Amino acid sequence: MDSPFILRWGIMGTGNIAKTFTKDLLLSQKWQSDRTISHVVTAVASSSSMEKTRHFVNELRLSSACTNYDSYKFMVADPKVDVVYVATPHSHHFQHVMLALESGKHVLCEKPLTVNAYQARTLCEEARKRNLFLMEAMWTRFLPITSDVLEKIRRGQIGEVLRVVVDTSFGDDVEKTWGTQHRMLNRDLAGGALLDLGIYSLTWIFLCLYHALPESLRQAPSGIAAQMTLNHLTGADEASSILLTFPTSAPNDVPEWKSQAVALTNLRVSTDPDGKNSAGPAIRIQGTKGEIQLDGPSFRPERYRVISRCDGAEGQDIESVKVVDYPVPSEAKGMYWEADEVGRCLRDGKIQSQSLPWEEIIAVLEVMDEARRQGGLIYPEAIENASYSSY
């Protein structure tokens, strides 16, 4: 057996999501999600203090060969780093991704890739110009359950998909849980339910009604209608509802048909109030021959049901409901599958993933841009523009 392709990671940021991702990188070897790829963390950086970096490295028991930095600029210059995982607030993604690209590093950046579509286009062009890999860390796309559901849609198991409804809502005591300074509701950090949670709802919609089609047939939504509830203290959205019309259907794009979708997110009410999925599925994918339902949360579903249409024909012998489980190991989040995708792409000389191409990342951001325009959510100019300030 050939030696695995070794990917050397630099972790930019030491917050909770960085810890979760790094833990999964280490678990990837244990669960062998892809035996041809091997991950090692060679550098970690906090922009505020060396103490935070050391605490991160010690807590996760990273190798003594991992270099600690208190500067992102110095970390991205480390020759022992192949790819940088950007785990900073949304507001800083554009600047930090550009910093890594300018230093010649491949990049996996937490979702959303940027605050808006224009920034994303700028980064993609920079990556293309430098022949560097760039991907948004939308880990849900790389879960085995997601691949299975997508394949069922493409095979036409539920017929032509014409409607998708997805809810990604938490049900928190907003003022107590998030306050006004936390990134979740801080407009200065590009906070709000849409960019943080609603992007998962849109991800499933695009998977079903865009990505399920052959590349030549994919079209962005032809209609977008959005409503937002802005938080009374910060002005960031605490609830967003988006109705989309696609000029296509999936998987065959029937010329006379269109498809519709509803993307929901809310911080005050929950998709799953009792934590047992008693309220029903978080995701409904409805086709002409049946429906696929996935229990929440939408960002990491572990069970789906295929409900076949029953026409009531005499003698019809059909298993109307099929349940499929995809449990994620209890000690893992499930992010190692996206890390393996980065490894495969770099090993094969690709600068973008076919599972999450740049065009699709930008198309999702364009929907969020329009939803924010209709909902009146405006972020400070300093984090909306695409002017890069080198460090």
Buried (B, 14 or more C-beta within 10 A) or exposed (E): EEEBBEBBBBBBBBBEBBBBBBBBBBBBBEBEBBEBBBBBBBBBBBBEEEEBBBEBBEEBEBEEEBBBBBBBBEBBBBEEBBBBBBBBBBBBBBBBBBBBBBBEBBBBBBBBBBBBBBBBBBBBEBBEEBEBBBBBBBBBBBBEBBBEBBEBBBEBBBBBBBBBBBBBBBBBEBEEEBEEEEBBBBBBBBBBBBBBBBBBBBBBBBBBBBBBBEEEBBEBBEEBEBEBBBBEEBBBBBBBBBBBBBBBBBBBBEEEBBBBBBBBBBBBEBBBEEEEBEBEBBBBBBBBEBBBBBBBBBBBBBBBBBBBBEEEEEEEEEEEEEEBEBEBEEEBBBBBBBBBBBBBBBBEEBBBBEBBBBBBBBBBBBBBBBBBEBBEBEBEEEBBBBEBEEB
